[in-house]
């Protein structure tokens, strides 16, 4: 268990151990080069009840509370960030598809990927996902037959199968509340970012404890200890915020996501630096954490999130 995480309940600890066992037991990491294996991992998480763990039971989900759900997102973020981010979107989509039980059932089963976006970039861990677009006047659902997909290069989130989509037609209007969906999407992404930061900080600590220099471990050096605190401290704060932020307002969720993404990039960059030149080798997880943090920040479009959050804040202050 990570030393950055707050004290866990028995359920949270069991969930973290289960996900660690699944990840450790996987033969390979999720990769865009093996989309069929990504689909299998998505289905495996669904079989374990994790893929839509926090969707209410009356909508076919696991009915877990927000803290346990955020625990799952953060734990996936540590090493399977692409699937953690895709699971966040599956949760939000299931909540918006109240009038479409057949599609919702396929999401719960992990049979299909579904992206929830405000633009054209999708990261759904699926080659031809369904897409829900959150707009100013409501949400619209597009089936694969009404979409054209174009793969794009991306730094990290390997296994997200990132695409840019073009839309044919107007899609199908959904009745779900967009502000609530947007808040859930932002908080879920922040939990994934917290997991990335947590994993990166722990990687740096483990390496520094094991690496010997000047007759002792790197952690014997005060400057190294200070650097480790500079990455583990924000990771601990992020995890606490991610696990207990379910009551956030839209602008607060925007602020949490922005801070989480920036802190994840910073923690991962520090983890790479802690390894010296080895940090840039793909054999070390620090390199992947940095790429995941950078790509998650791009996928969430934090610049737009900040603008929207400022607008929400100004509107709430006026009210």
TORMI-18960 format. One line per 3 residues: number of its first residue (from 1); their letters; for each residue z, y, x of N, C-alpha, C. Coordinates in pm, whole numbers. Example, Ala and Ser with C-alpha at 12.3 -4.5 7.8 and 13.67 -1.06 7.14 Angstrom:
BEGIN
1	AS	780 -569 1319 780 -450 1230 780 -330 1320; 708 -225 1285 714 -106 1367 787 3 1290
***
This chain:
BEGIN
1	XXX	0 -119 83 0 0 0 0 125 87; -67 227 42 -77 350 118 56 425 119; 90 480 236 209 563 244 191 699 182
4	XXX	67 735 146 42 865 86 69 865 -65; 72 747 -126 84 739 -271 228 759 -315; 248 821 -430 383 829 -486 431 690 -528
7	XXX	560 678 -557 615 549 -599 538 498 -721; 501 370 -718 420 313 -825 505 232 -921; 462 226 -1046 520 132 -1140 470 -8 -1103
10	XXX	529 -108 -1166 485 -246 -1139 339 -264 -1176; 298 -205 -1289 158 -218 -1332 63 -153 -1233; 99 -36 -1184 14 34 -1087 4 -46 -956
13	XXX	115 -99 -912 114 -178 -789 30 -304 -805; 43 -371 -920 -35 -492 -944 -185 -459 -948; -219 -349 -1013 -360 -309 -1022 -416 -279 -883
16	XXX	-340 -205 -802 -386 -172 -667 -406 -298 -585; -312 -393 -595 -326 -518 -519 -447 -599 -566; -470 -601 -697 -584 -676 -749 -714 -617 -698
19	XXX	-726 -485 -703 -850 -422 -657 -868 -440 -507; -760 -433 -431 -770 -456 -287 -820 -597 -259; -770 -694 -337 -812 -832 -317 -960 -850 -349
22	XXX	-1006 -784 -455 -1147 -792 -492 -1234 -731 -382; -1194 -615 -335 -1272 -546 -232 -1272 -626 -102; -1154 -677 -64 -1145 -756 58 -1227 -885 49
25	XXX	-1238 -938 -73 -1310 -1063 -91 -1460 -1049 -101; -1508 -925 -114 -1653 -904 -124 -1717 -928 12; -1831 -996 8 -1900 -1028 133 -1958 -905 200
28	XXX	-2002 -808 119 -2065 -688 173 -2019 -567 93; -2038 -451 150 -2010 -327 80 -2125 -293 -14; -2099 -220 -123 -2209 -179 -211 -2315 -101 -134
31	XXX	-2441 -131 -163 -2549 -66 -91 -2669 -44 -182; -2735 71 -166 -2857 98 -240 -2966 -4 -208; -2957 -67 -92 -3058 -163 -52 -3044 -297 -124
34	XXX	-2931 -317 -194 -2906 -442 -265 -2859 -413 -407; -2948 -358 -490 -2907 -317 -624 -2856 -432 -711; -2906 -552 -688 -2859 -665 -768 -2713 -697 -736
37	XXX	-2672 -675 -611 -2532 -697 -576 -2443 -587 -633; -2495 -465 -639 -2420 -356 -703 -2396 -390 -850; -2499 -440 -917 -2485 -479 -1058 -2382 -590 -1074
40	XXX	-2380 -684 -980 -2283 -793 -987 -2140 -741 -968; -2121 -646 -877 -1990 -587 -857 -1944 -510 -980; -2038 -439 -1042 -2006 -367 -1165 -1960 -464 -1274
43	XXX	-2030 -575 -1287 -1993 -676 -1385 -1858 -739 -1352; -1833 -760 -1223 -1705 -819 -1182 -1589 -728 -1221; -1604 -599 -1197 -1498 -505 -1235 -1480 -503 -1387
46	XXX	-1589 -519 -1461 -1580 -526 -1607 -1505 -652 -1650; -1533 -764 -1588 -1465 -890 -1621 -1315 -881 -1595; -1278 -804 -1494 -1137 -786 -1462 -1070 -683 -1552
49	XXX	-1149 -616 -1637 -1095 -517 -1728 -1077 -380 -1668; -1135 -357 -1551 -1115 -230 -1480 -1222 -128 -1513; -1344 -174 -1542 -1457 -82 -1556 -1432 24 -1662
52	XXX	-1374 -13 -1774 -1339 84 -1879 -1193 67 -1917; -1110 55 -1815 -967 30 -1831 -900 132 -1921; -937 260 -1907 -868 366 -1978 -931 410 -2108
55	XXX	-1038 343 -2150 -1098 376 -2281 -1006 323 -2391; -981 401 -2496 -891 356 -2602 -931 221 -2660; -832 145 -2703 -858 11 -2755 -947 14 -2878
58	XXX	-933 117 -2962 -1015 121 -3084 -1163 146 -3052; -1191 185 -2927 -1329 199 -2882 -1371 82 -2794; -1287 -21 -2789 -1323 -141 -2716 -1276 -147 -2572
61	XXX	-1204 -46 -2525 -1161 -43 -2387 -1026 -106 -2365; -972 -87 -2245 -845 -149 -2209 -724 -77 -2262; -740 49 -2302 -629 123 -2361 -522 166 -2262
64	XXX	-551 163 -2132 -451 202 -2032 -425 352 -2038; -306 391 -1995 -275 533 -1995 -347 604 -1880; -339 735 -1880 -415 815 -1784 -372 788 -1641
67	XXX	-243 763 -1619 -195 740 -1483 -247 609 -1426; -244 503 -1506 -294 374 -1458 -446 382 -1436; -515 453 -1524 -660 468 -1508 -693 544 -1380
70	XXX	-620 653 -1355 -643 730 -1232 -610 647 -1108; -512 558 -1119 -480 468 -1009 -601 382 -974; -670 331 -1077 -789 249 -1054 -899 330 -987
73	XXX	-923 451 -1037 -1028 536 -979 -998 566 -832; -873 601 -803 -835 635 -666 -845 514 -574; -804 398 -624 -809 278 -539 -953 240 -508
76	XXX	-1042 253 -606 -1184 229 -580 -1240 334 -485; -1192 457 -498 -1241 564 -411 -1216 538 -264; -1111 465 -232 -1078 439 -91 -1191 367 -19
79	XXX	-1257 270 -86 -1357 190 -15 -1485 164 -94; -1480 176 -225 -1599 161 -309 -1617 288 -391; -1631 400 -323 -1635 529 -393 -1750 537 -493
82	XXX	-1865 479 -460 -1979 483 -551 -1945 418 -684; -1877 304 -679 -1839 235 -801 -1724 305 -872; -1635 367 -796 -1530 445 -859 -1586 560 -941
85	XXX	-1683 633 -884 -1746 745 -953 -1827 695 -1074; -1894 583 -1060 -1969 527 -1172 -1875 483 -1284; -1758 429 -1248 -1660 388 -1349 -1605 508 -1425
88	XXX	-1585 619 -1354 -1542 742 -1422 -1642 780 -1530; -1769 776 -1496 -1873 813 -1592 -1880 715 -1709; -1858 586 -1681 -1856 486 -1789 -1744 516 -1887
91	XXX	-1629 556 -1836 -1516 593 -1924 -1553 710 -2015; -1610 813 -1955 -1643 933 -2033 -1752 901 -2135; -1851 822 -2094 -1961 787 -2185 -1910 707 -2304
94	XXX	-1821 611 -2279 -1769 529 -2389 -1697 614 -2492; -1631 720 -2445 -1563 810 -2538 -1657 895 -2620; -1778 918 -2568 -1876 1000 -2640 -1963 919 -2735
97	XXX	-1962 787 -2720 -2054 702 -2797 -1984 632 -2912; -1899 707 -2981 -1825 648 -3092 -1912 592 -3202; -2029 649 -3224 -2118 604 -3331 -2223 505 -3282
100	XXX	-2207 456 -3160 -2305 363 -3102 -2232 244 -3041; -2171 160 -3127 -2087 51 -3075 -2163 -52 -2992; -2290 -76 -3022 -2364 -177 -2946 -2381 -134 -2801
103	XXX	-2418 -8 -2780 -2433 42 -2644 -2298 46 -2574; -2196 87 -2647 -2062 95 -2589 -2016 -44 -2543; -2048 -146 -2619 -2009 -282 -2581 -2077 -324 -2451
106	XXX	-2199 -284 -2433 -2271 -318 -2309 -2212 -243 -2190; -2162 -123 -2214 -2095 -50 -2107 -1967 -122 -2068; -1888 -161 -2168 -1763 -232 -2140 -1787 -359 -2060
109	XXX	-1897 -427 -2088 -1929 -553 -2021 -1989 -532 -1882; -2017 -408 -1847 -2078 -380 -1718 -2224 -420 -1711; -2286 -444 -1826 -2426 -487 -1829 -2522 -377 -1788
112	XXX	-2486 -254 -1818 -2575 -141 -1791 -2498 -34 -1716; -2572 51 -1648 -2514 170 -1588 -2539 289 -1678; -2447 383 -1677 -2467 505 -1756 -2411 623 -1678
115	XXX	-2491 727 -1671 -2452 849 -1598 -2413 956 -1698; -2317 1038 -1662 -2280 1156 -1739 -2297 1274 -1646; -2382 1367 -1682 -2421 1472 -1591 -2444 1603 -1665
118	XXX	-2448 1710 -1591 -2487 1840 -1647 -2623 1883 -1597; -2685 1799 -1514 -2815 1835 -1458 -2910 1718 -1455; -2975 1697 -1342 -3075 1591 -1330 -3038 1485 -1229
121	XXX	-2934 1509 -1150 -2891 1407 -1055 -2801 1307 -1126; -2826 1177 -1102 -2742 1073 -1161 -2700 976 -1050; -2575 932 -1058 -2515 839 -960 -2440 733 -1039
124	XXX	-2513 643 -1103 -2453 551 -1200 -2437 409 -1149; -2465 383 -1022 -2460 246 -968 -2550 153 -1049; -2669 202 -1082 -2768 124 -1157 -2906 182 -1128
127	XXX	-3007 96 -1128 -3142 140 -1093 -3205 225 -1203; -3183 189 -1328 -3243 261 -1442 -3136 283 -1548; -3041 373 -1520 -2929 390 -1613 -2965 471 -1736
130	XXX	-2885 453 -1840 -2883 549 -1950 -2820 678 -1896; -2849 789 -1963 -2798 918 -1916 -2747 999 -2034; -2628 1054 -2019 -2574 1150 -2115 -2566 1285 -2045
133	XXX	-2626 1384 -2106 -2626 1519 -2051 -2527 1605 -2129; -2433 1665 -2060 -2337 1756 -2122 -2393 1897 -2116; -2415 1957 -2234 -2470 2092 -2240 -2376 2189 -2307
136	XXX	-2418 2313 -2315 -2334 2417 -2376 -2314 2395 -2525; -2412 2333 -2590 -2406 2317 -2736 -2378 2174 -2780; -2355 2083 -2686 -2327 1945 -2721 -2379 1849 -2616
139	XXX	-2360 1720 -2642 -2405 1616 -2551 -2524 1542 -2610; -2615 1498 -2523 -2732 1423 -2567 -2747 1300 -2481; -2784 1190 -2547 -2799 1061 -2480 -2946 1027 -2467
142	XXX	-2985 985 -2347 -3123 947 -2320 -3126 800 -2277; -3210 722 -2342 -3229 583 -2305 -3326 574 -2186; -3323 463 -2112 -3411 450 -1996 -3559 471 -2027
145	XXX	-3602 431 -2147 -3743 447 -2183 -3786 591 -2195; -3691 682 -2207 -3725 825 -2218 -3696 900 -2089; -3682 825 -1979 -3649 886 -1851 -3746 840 -1743
148	XXX	-3772 928 -1649 -3845 893 -1529 -3752 915 -1410; -3741 814 -1325 -3644 815 -1216 -3713 833 -1082; -3650 911 -997 -3700 927 -861 -3583 914 -764
151	XXX	-3582 809 -680 -3474 796 -582 -3472 914 -486; -3355 954 -445 -3341 1063 -349 -3248 1018 -236; -3269 1076 -120 -3182 1046 -7 -3046 1111 -29
154	XXX	-2942 1040 14 -2809 1098 3 -2726 1051 120; -2626 1132 155 -2548 1107 275 -2456 987 261; -2387 979 149 -2292 872 125 -2304 819 -16
157	XXX	-2191 767 -70 -2192 700 -200 -2296 589 -202; -2302 512 -93 -2396 400 -90 -2361 303 -202; -2460 263 -278 -2438 179 -395 -2444 257 -524
160	XXX	-2443 390 -516 -2454 472 -638 -2596 473 -691; -2693 433 -606 -2834 430 -647 -2875 566 -704; -2847 668 -628 -2869 806 -673 -3015 829 -710
163	XXX	-3035 892 -825 -3168 923 -876 -3171 1067 -926; -3291 1124 -926 -3319 1245 -1002 -3402 1203 -1121; -3366 1251 -1239 -3434 1207 -1360 -3512 1322 -1423
166	XXX	-3622 1285 -1486 -3698 1377 -1570 -3694 1322 -1712; -3679 1412 -1808 -3656 1371 -1946 -3782 1384 -2030; -3808 1280 -2109 -3913 1285 -2210 -3847 1290 -2347
169	XXX	-3875 1393 -2423 -3814 1406 -2554 -3682 1478 -2549; -3616 1485 -2665 -3494 1563 -2678 -3368 1477 -2675; -3382 1346 -2666 -3266 1260 -2662 -3198 1251 -2798
172	XXX	-3082 1188 -2800 -3006 1166 -2924 -2876 1245 -2915; -2853 1329 -3015 -2732 1411 -3017 -2609 1325 -3039; -2501 1357 -2966 -2374 1286 -2980 -2269 1381 -3037
175	XXX	-2173 1323 -3109 -2074 1405 -3177 -1949 1434 -3095; -1935 1369 -2981 -1814 1387 -2902 -1795 1529 -2853; -1670 1565 -2827 -1637 1700 -2781 -1670 1715 -2633
178	XXX	-1760 1807 -2601 -1802 1825 -2463 -1689 1878 -2373; -1609 1978 -2416 -1503 2026 -2326 -1406 1915 -2285; -1367 1829 -2378 -1276 1719 -2346 -1343 1620 -2251
181	XXX	-1471 1591 -2276 -1545 1499 -2188 -1558 1557 -2048; -1584 1685 -2040 -1598 1751 -1910 -1467 1746 -1833; -1357 1769 -1901 -1226 1763 -1836 -1199 1623 -1783
184	XXX	-1227 1520 -1864 -1205 1381 -1819 -1294 1348 -1700; -1417 1397 -1703 -1510 1371 -1593 -1458 1434 -1463; -1411 1558 -1472 -1362 1628 -1353 -1236 1562 -1298
187	XXX	-1143 1526 -1385 -1019 1465 -1338 -1044 1327 -1280; -1138 1253 -1340 -1172 1123 -1285 -1234 1135 -1147; -1326 1231 -1132 -1387 1253 -1000 -1283 1296 -899
190	XXX	-1187 1378 -942 -1080 1421 -851 -998 1302 -805; -976 1204 -893 -902 1084 -854 -979 1004 -750; -1111 994 -767 -1193 926 -666 -1184 999 -532
193	XXX	-1193 1132 -537 -1182 1212 -414 -1045 1192 -349; -940 1184 -431 -806 1159 -376 -801 1025 -307; -869 925 -365 -874 794 -301 -947 797 -169
196	XXX	-1056 873 -162 -1128 886 -35 -1037 949 70; -968 1057 33 -877 1124 126 -765 1031 169; -711 954 75 -604 860 104 -651 755 205
199	XXX	-766 695 179 -818 593 269 -847 648 407; -904 769 412 -937 829 541 -810 860 621; -711 916 555 -586 949 624 -517 823 675
202	XXX	-518 716 596 -454 592 639 -531 528 755; -663 539 751 -744 488 862 -710 560 993; -697 692 984 -662 770 1103 -525 730 1156
205	XXX	-429 709 1066 -294 672 1108 -293 534 1173; -361 438 1111 -365 302 1167 -429 301 1306; -539 374 1320 -608 377 1449 -519 442 1555
208	XXX	-453 551 1518 -371 623 1615 -248 541 1656; -198 459 1567 -86 372 1602 -128 261 1698; -251 211 1677 -297 97 1756 -359 138 1890
211	XXX	-414 257 1897 -485 302 2017 -385 345 2125; -397 286 2242 -305 317 2352 -370 417 2448; -289 514 2489 -333 612 2588 -212 666 2662
214	XXX	-223 681 2793 -112 729 2877 12 640 2860; -14 510 2844 97 415 2839 164 398 2705; 112 458 2602 172 444 2469 70 472 2361
217	XXX	109 454 2233 16 481 2124 -14 630 2112; -127 660 2052 -163 800 2033 -58 875 1951; 13 804 1863 113 869 1779 231 921 1860
220	XXX	240 884 1989 346 939 2073 318 1084 2112; 195 1128 2091 157 1265 2129 184 1360 2012; 259 1468 2034 291 1562 1925 166 1620 1857
223	XXX	64 1649 1935 -56 1707 1875 -124 1608 1781; -121 1480 1815 -179 1377 1728 -97 1365 1600; 36 1367 1613 121 1358 1494 97 1476 1401
226	XXX	82 1594 1459 55 1712 1376 -79 1697 1303; -179 1645 1373 -311 1626 1311 -304 1524 1199; -225 1418 1219 -212 1316 1115 -143 1373 991
229	XXX	-42 1456 1013 25 1519 899 -70 1611 824; -161 1675 898 -256 1767 835 -355 1694 745; -375 1564 766 -464 1488 678 -385 1407 576
232	XXX	-274 1347 616 -194 1267 523 -123 1355 419; -80 1474 462 -11 1563 367 -97 1600 248; -218 1654 269 -305 1684 155 -342 1561 74
235	XXX	-358 1446 140 -389 1323 66 -275 1288 -29; -151 1302 17 -37 1272 -68 -30 1368 -187; -55 1497 -160 -54 1596 -269 -165 1565 -370
238	XXX	-283 1530 -318 -395 1498 -405 -365 1379 -494; -308 1274 -437 -278 1155 -516 -178 1187 -627; -78 1265 -595 20 1302 -698 -48 1383 -810
241	XXX	-134 1474 -772 -203 1555 -872 -297 1469 -956; -371 1379 -890 -467 1296 -961 -399 1202 -1059; -281 1152 -1024 -212 1056 -1109 -136 1122 -1224
244	XXX	-117 1252 -1215 -35 1319 -1317 -102 1446 -1370; -235 1446 -1379 -304 1567 -1423 -376 1553 -1555; -336 1454 -1638 -412 1426 -1759 -407 1538 -1861
247	XXX	-305 1624 -1854 -291 1730 -1953 -355 1861 -1907; -443 1856 -1807 -505 1977 -1754 -599 2041 -1855; -607 2172 -1853 -706 2246 -1931 -840 2239 -1858
250	XXX	-951 2277 -1924 -1081 2272 -1855 -1085 2347 -1723; -1029 2469 -1719 -1037 2543 -1593 -944 2482 -1488; -830 2426 -1532 -742 2360 -1436 -808 2235 -1379
253	XXX	-879 2159 -1464 -951 2041 -1416 -1058 2080 -1314; -1123 2194 -1338 -1223 2243 -1242 -1157 2276 -1109; -1042 2340 -1113 -971 2376 -990 -924 2251 -916
256	XXX	-875 2152 -991 -829 2028 -929 -945 1956 -861; -1059 1947 -929 -1175 1879 -872 -1225 1951 -747; -1236 2082 -753 -1283 2159 -637 -1192 2137 -517
259	XXX	-1060 2149 -540 -965 2130 -430 -969 1986 -379; -983 1890 -469 -984 1749 -429 -1105 1717 -343; -1220 1766 -382 -1342 1738 -304 -1334 1801 -166
262	XXX	-1287 1925 -158 -1277 1991 -28 -1174 1922 60; -1062 1882 0 -958 1814 78 -1005 1677 125; -1085 1608 44 -1136 1477 84 -1230 1491 204
265	XXX	-1318 1591 200 -1408 1615 313 -1326 1647 438; -1224 1730 423 -1143 1769 539 -1066 1649 595; -1005 1568 506 -929 1452 553 -1020 1352 622
268	XXX	-1139 1331 566 -1232 1236 627 -1283 1287 762; -1310 1417 771 -1354 1474 898 -1246 1460 1004; -1120 1480 965 -1009 1463 1059 -997 1317 1103
271	XXX	-1023 1225 1009 -1016 1083 1044 -1122 1048 1147; -1241 1103 1130 -1347 1080 1229 -1304 1135 1364; -1250 1256 1366 -1206 1318 1492 -1096 1237 1558
274	XXX	-1008 1177 1476 -897 1101 1533 -945 979 1611; -1065 931 1576 -1122 814 1645 -1201 853 1770; -1213 981 1797 -1298 1023 1907 -1443 987 1879
277	XXX	-1516 947 1981 -1656 911 1962 -1675 789 1874; -1572 703 1866 -1583 583 1783 -1593 617 1634; -1545 734 1597 -1544 771 1456 -1681 778 1392
280	XXX	-1783 796 1476 -1919 808 1423 -1991 674 1415; -1923 567 1455 -1983 434 1447 -1963 376 1308; -2066 311 1257 -2056 255 1122 -1956 140 1114
283	XXX	-1915 84 1227 -1816 -23 1225 -1679 28 1180; -1658 157 1190 -1529 215 1153 -1538 279 1015; -1438 256 929 -1446 309 792 -1440 461 783
286	XXX	-1392 528 887 -1382 674 881 -1519 737 860; -1620 681 922 -1756 734 910 -1804 727 765; -1780 616 701 -1822 599 561 -1743 693 469
289	XXX	-1613 709 497 -1532 799 413 -1587 941 415; -1628 987 534 -1681 1122 543 -1811 1135 464; -1897 1037 477 -2023 1044 402 -1997 1038 251
292	XXX	-1903 955 209 -1871 946 66 -1815 1078 14; -1727 1140 93 -1666 1266 50 -1771 1375 34; -1864 1382 129 -1969 1484 122 -2059 1460 0
295	XXX	-2095 1335 -25 -2185 1306 -136 -2117 1320 -271; -1988 1287 -279 -1917 1307 -406 -1911 1455 -439; -1885 1537 -340 -1882 1682 -362 -2017 1731 -414
298	XXX	-2125 1678 -359 -2258 1718 -405 -2285 1664 -546; -2246 1540 -571 -2269 1480 -702 -2196 1557 -812; -2078 1607 -780 -2000 1682 -878 -2044 1827 -889
301	XXX	-2128 1873 -796 -2177 2011 -794 -2059 2108 -806; -1974 2105 -705 -1851 2183 -713 -1876 2333 -719; -1990 2380 -669 -2020 2524 -682 -2033 2561 -829
304	XXX	-2103 2478 -907 -2117 2502 -1051 -1983 2483 -1121; -1905 2384 -1076 -1773 2361 -1135 -1684 2483 -1117; -1689 2544 -999 -1609 2665 -976 -1652 2778 -1069
307	XXX	-1784 2796 -1085 -1831 2902 -1174 -1785 2876 -1318; -1799 2752 -1363 -1756 2719 -1499 -1606 2735 -1516; -1531 2694 -1413 -1387 2708 -1421 -1343 2853 -1428
310	XXX	-1409 2938 -1350 -1377 3082 -1354 -1407 3141 -1491; -1519 3096 -1550 -1554 3144 -1683 -1453 3096 -1788; -1413 2970 -1778 -1310 2917 -1871 -1179 2993 -1855
313	XXX	-1140 3019 -1732 -1016 3091 -1707 -1021 3231 -1767; -1132 3301 -1744 -1145 3435 -1797 -1140 3435 -1949; -1203 3335 -2010 -1203 3325 -2156 -1066 3294 -2210
316	XXX	-991 3205 -2142 -857 3171 -2189 -763 3289 -2172; -782 3365 -2063 -697 3482 -2041 -721 3587 -2147; -849 3601 -2185 -884 3700 -2288 -822 3662 -2422
319	X	-822 3529 -2447 -767 3482 -2575 -617 3500 -2581
***
